[in-house]
């Protein structure tokens, strides 16, 4: 798995909610964040701005948003940014293909009490009878 940059995922999520998740290849989350932002926007904008359909009407409606409506869109955007950053940061701890393929690393020398799963090749502790990553038996 290629390591992703958390800051880039956050910037893309700021540009448009769901775009950072597309970068992370989290397709369902990207779709859900996109739909949440669009549904929030449809809820807070006046019906006349949507019915007119022109960009000028939408820009004018955007400028006339009440504080609570702008806060709702801002909150959805911020939560999307945090989620994209968290997902990308969490992915930094996933072993690379080189580490899982049996390549020796410095961490392997320190962890003498661990063994590798025969199925996914991730490190597991000796006291487990199964792999906590893929549930394969030892």
N, C-alpha and C positions, 0 to 999 in steps of 0.2 A: 504494500500500500504506500502510495506516495504521500509524504508528509505535507500537510496543508498549512498555510500561513494564517494564524488567527486574525491578525490585523487586516489582512486582505478580505477575509470573510466578513469582518465587521464593516469595512468600508463599502463593500458591495451591498451589504444589507442596509446600509444608510442610504445608498443611491436609490434602491428600491427594495422594500421588504420581500424576502424570498430569493433574491439574487445571490446573497451570500451562501444560502443553502444549495443553490444550483452549483456553485463553485465547489462545495463540499460533496456534491453528488448525493445529497439527501433529497431525493425527488419528492417524496410525500410531504416532508416538512416544508419544502419550498412552495409546493402547491397550497398547503394549508395556510402558511403565512401570507402568501399572495391573496388568497381568498378572504382571509380575515381582514387584511388592509382594505381591499376593495369593498367588502361588505360594510366595514366601518365608515368608509368614505361615502358610500351610498346612503347610509343611515344619517350622517351628519350634514350632507349637502342638501340644500333646498331642492325641491322637485323641479322648480322652474329652470334651474341651472342644468339639470340633467336632460330635461325635455327639450330645451333649446338646442342642445347638442354641439354648439360651437365652442371653440377654444376660448373665445372672448368671454362667453357666459361662465365657463368653468373658472377662468382666472378671476373674474369679478366675484364669483361666489366664494372662491378661496380667500380673497381679501376681506370678505364680509363674514367670515366664520366667527361665531361666538367663542369665547375663551374655552368653554367646556368641550366644544367640538374639536378645536385645535389640540387640546390636551388629550383627547381620546386618540386622535391620529398619531400624535407624538408618542403616547404611551405604547401603542402597538408597534411603532417603529423602534423604540428603545428596547422593548422586550425581544424583538426580532434580532436586533444587533447583538444583544447579550447572549441569546441562544446560539447564534452563528459563531460568535467568539468562543463560547463554552464548548461547542461541538468540535471546533477546530483545535482547541487547546487539549481536549480530552483525547483526540486522535494522536497527539504527540507521544503518548505513552504506549501506543500500540507498537509491538516489535516490527521491525522492517523485515522484508523478505530474506535478507541475508542472515538476520538473527534467527528466524524461524526455520531456515533451511539446514540448520546444523552447523553454520559457520561459527567458529570459536571467537568469542569476544572477551574483553576484559572482565565483564560482569560474570561470565561463566566461570572464570577462575576463582572469583570470590564466593560464588554460590555452589559449593561442593555438595551441599545437602539436597540439591534439587536434581530432578531428572526431567527428561523430555517426553512429551506425549507421543506415542507411536502414530497417532492420526494427524494431529495438526502441528507437531514439533515445537509447541510452546513449552516453557519451563513450568513444571509442577513440583510441589513439595512432596517429600517422601511419605508424609502421613496421609495423603489422599489415595483412595483406591480408584479414583476416576479423575479425568481431566476437567477442571472447572470451566475451561474455555469451550470445549466441544462435547463434553459429557461422555467421552469414550472411556472404556475400562482400560486399566493398565495391563 
